[in-house]
Amino acid sequence: MLVVDNGMYGTSRMHQEREYPGRVVGTTLTNPDFAAFARSFGARGETVEREGRAEPERTEFA
């Protein structure tokens, strides 16, 4: 399984920024460490923190 986390409700935020400039609320998320969560169940969990690093890690899961 691959979990992608951008840390926000992107579409909702886009509409808020367009319709109510400077009044964005409730779209930024604080999520758990999904890699640590996976490891707590005995699964492999990795975190990719910069672009370009996902490919080597993704192929290792195959």
PyRosetta script that sets phi, psi and omega in degrees:
from pyrosetta import init, pose_from_sequence

init()
pose = pose_from_sequence("MLVVDNGMYGTSRMHQEREYPGRVVGTTLTNPDFAAFARSFGARGETVEREGRAEPERTEFA")
pose.set_psi(1, 143.5)
pose.set_omega(1, 178.3)
pose.set_phi(2, -121.1)
pose.set_psi(2, 125.0)
pose.set_omega(2, 178.3)
pose.set_phi(3, -109.9)
pose.set_psi(3, 125.1)
pose.set_omega(3, 177.7)
pose.set_phi(4, -111.6)
pose.set_psi(4, 126.3)
pose.set_omega(4, -175.1)
pose.set_phi(5, -126.5)
pose.set_psi(5, 111.1)
pose.set_omega(5, 177.3)
pose.set_phi(6, -97.9)
pose.set_psi(6, 2.1)
pose.set_omega(6, 172.9)
pose.set_phi(7, 77.2)
pose.set_psi(7, 13.9)
pose.set_omega(7, 178.4)
pose.set_phi(8, -162.7)
pose.set_psi(8, 164.4)
pose.set_omega(8, 169.1)
pose.set_phi(9, -85.8)
pose.set_psi(9, 90.7)
pose.set_omega(9, -170.3)
pose.set_phi(10, -60.9)
pose.set_psi(10, -46.1)
pose.set_omega(10, -177.5)
pose.set_phi(11, -66.5)
pose.set_psi(11, -43.2)
pose.set_omega(11, 178.8)
pose.set_phi(12, -62.0)
pose.set_psi(12, -41.5)
pose.set_omega(12, -179.9)
pose.set_phi(13, -64.8)
pose.set_psi(13, -40.8)
pose.set_omega(13, 179.4)
pose.set_phi(14, -58.2)
pose.set_psi(14, -45.0)
pose.set_omega(14, 179.8)
pose.set_phi(15, -66.1)
pose.set_psi(15, -39.8)
pose.set_omega(15, 178.3)
pose.set_phi(16, -63.1)
pose.set_psi(16, -44.4)
pose.set_omega(16, -179.3)
pose.set_phi(17, -63.7)
pose.set_psi(17, -36.1)
pose.set_omega(17, -179.3)
pose.set_phi(18, -74.5)
pose.set_psi(18, -45.1)
pose.set_omega(18, -174.3)
pose.set_phi(19, -85.9)
pose.set_psi(19, -30.2)
pose.set_omega(19, -175.4)
pose.set_phi(20, -134.9)
pose.set_psi(20, 69.1)
pose.set_omega(20, -177.4)
pose.set_phi(21, -54.2)
pose.set_psi(21, 133.6)
pose.set_omega(21, 178.5)
pose.set_phi(22, 78.4)
pose.set_psi(22, 5.2)
pose.set_omega(22, -177.6)
pose.set_phi(23, -127.6)
pose.set_psi(23, 43.4)
pose.set_omega(23, 179.2)
pose.set_phi(24, -77.9)
pose.set_psi(24, 132.0)
pose.set_omega(24, -178.8)
pose.set_phi(25, -147.2)
pose.set_psi(25, 142.6)
pose.set_omega(25, 170.7)
pose.set_phi(26, 71.7)
pose.set_psi(26, 19.3)
pose.set_omega(26, -179.3)
pose.set_phi(27, -113.1)
pose.set_psi(27, -14.0)
pose.set_omega(27, 177.3)
pose.set_phi(28, -85.7)
pose.set_psi(28, 130.9)
pose.set_omega(28, -175.8)
pose.set_phi(29, -111.4)
pose.set_psi(29, 148.8)
pose.set_omega(29, 170.3)
pose.set_phi(30, -115.2)
pose.set_psi(30, 111.8)
pose.set_omega(30, -175.3)
pose.set_phi(31, -106.5)
pose.set_psi(31, 161.4)
pose.set_omega(31, 176.1)
pose.set_phi(32, -71.7)
pose.set_psi(32, 170.3)
pose.set_omega(32, 172.9)
pose.set_phi(33, -77.4)
pose.set_psi(33, 99.0)
pose.set_omega(33, -174.3)
pose.set_phi(34, -64.2)
pose.set_psi(34, -32.4)
pose.set_omega(34, 178.1)
pose.set_phi(35, -65.6)
pose.set_psi(35, -44.3)
pose.set_omega(35, 177.8)
pose.set_phi(36, -65.1)
pose.set_psi(36, -36.8)
pose.set_omega(36, 177.6)
pose.set_phi(37, -61.3)
pose.set_psi(37, -45.5)
pose.set_omega(37, 178.2)
pose.set_phi(38, -61.7)
pose.set_psi(38, -44.9)
pose.set_omega(38, -179.6)
pose.set_phi(39, -62.6)
pose.set_psi(39, -31.6)
pose.set_omega(39, -179.7)
pose.set_phi(40, -65.5)
pose.set_psi(40, -18.9)
pose.set_omega(40, 177.0)
pose.set_phi(41, -102.0)
pose.set_psi(41, 8.6)
pose.set_omega(41, 178.8)
pose.set_phi(42, 85.8)
pose.set_psi(42, 5.3)
pose.set_omega(42, 178.2)
pose.set_phi(43, -90.2)
pose.set_psi(43, 164.5)
pose.set_omega(43, 176.0)
pose.set_phi(44, -79.9)
pose.set_psi(44, 133.2)
pose.set_omega(44, 178.5)
pose.set_phi(45, -131.2)
pose.set_psi(45, 126.4)
pose.set_omega(45, 179.4)
pose.set_phi(46, -129.1)
pose.set_psi(46, 152.0)
pose.set_omega(46, 176.0)
pose.set_phi(47, -119.6)
pose.set_psi(47, 128.6)
pose.set_omega(47, 175.9)
pose.set_phi(48, -105.5)
pose.set_psi(48, 117.9)
pose.set_omega(48, -174.4)
pose.set_phi(49, -104.2)
pose.set_psi(49, -11.2)
pose.set_omega(49, 177.0)
pose.set_phi(50, -141.9)
pose.set_psi(50, 152.1)
pose.set_omega(50, -178.5)
pose.set_phi(51, -58.1)
pose.set_psi(51, 142.9)
pose.set_omega(51, 178.4)
pose.set_phi(52, 94.9)
pose.set_psi(52, -13.5)
pose.set_omega(52, -178.9)
pose.set_phi(53, -92.7)
pose.set_psi(53, -13.2)
pose.set_omega(53, -173.7)
pose.set_phi(54, -69.5)
pose.set_psi(54, -37.2)
pose.set_omega(54, -174.7)
pose.set_phi(55, -59.4)
pose.set_psi(55, -51.1)
pose.set_omega(55, 179.2)
pose.set_phi(56, -60.5)
pose.set_psi(56, -41.0)
pose.set_omega(56, -179.4)
pose.set_phi(57, -69.9)
pose.set_psi(57, -36.0)
pose.set_omega(57, -179.5)
pose.set_phi(58, -65.1)
pose.set_psi(58, -41.5)
pose.set_omega(58, -178.5)
pose.set_phi(59, -70.3)
pose.set_psi(59, -25.7)
pose.set_omega(59, 178.4)
pose.set_phi(60, -69.7)
pose.set_psi(60, -21.7)
pose.set_omega(60, 179.5)
pose.set_phi(61, -81.4)
pose.set_psi(61, -17.6)
pose.set_omega(61, -175.0)
pose.set_phi(62, -63.5)
pose.dump_pdb("model.pdb")
